[in-house]
C-alpha cells in the first residue's frame, strides 16, 4: 500500500511598514493564513525585543516560498528613501525573485 505524503505547508514572509492600522490588519491577515495551514514569518511573532530585525528579514525572504509585500505609501517611502527601513533587504528580495523567476 502506498501512502501519499501530505504536502508541505508553504512559508510566507510578510513585509509591511509599522503603522497602527496597517500593523493590526497585517496581524489579522497573518492569523487567517495560519488558520488556513500556511506557515507565516512575521516580525511581531518571530523577533524578540532587541533581536536582529534586518537578519530576520533577510533570512525570512531567503527561506520563504512566497513574499507578501503590503505596500502602503509609507512602505514605499521607506523602500525608496534614504531613511533606512526596508531598503537593505529589498535587494535580497530582488535577488531571490530574479533567481526564481526565469524570464
C-alpha positions, 0 to 999 in steps of 0.5 A, a space after each residue: 500500500 502506498 501512502 501519499 505524503 501530505 504536502 508541505 505547508 508553504 512559508 510566507 514572509 510578510 513585509 509591511 511598514 509599522 503603522 497602527 492600522 496597517 500593523 493590526 490588519 497585517 496581524 489579522 491577515 497573518 492569523 487567517 493564513 495560519 488558520 488556513 495551514 500556511 506557515 507565516 514569518 512575521 516580525 511581531 511573532 518571530 523577533 524578540 525585543 532587541 533581536 536582529 530585525 534586518 537578519 530576520 528579514 533577510 533570512 525570512 525572504 531567503 527561506 520563504 516560498 512566497 513574499 507578501 509585500 503590503 505596500 502602503 505609501 509609507 512602505 514605499 517611502 521607506 523602500 525608496 528613501 534614504 531613511 533606512 527601513 526596508 531598503 537593505 533587504 529589498 535587494 535580497 528580495 530582488 535577488 531571490 525573485 530574479 533567481 526564481 523567476 526565469 524570464 
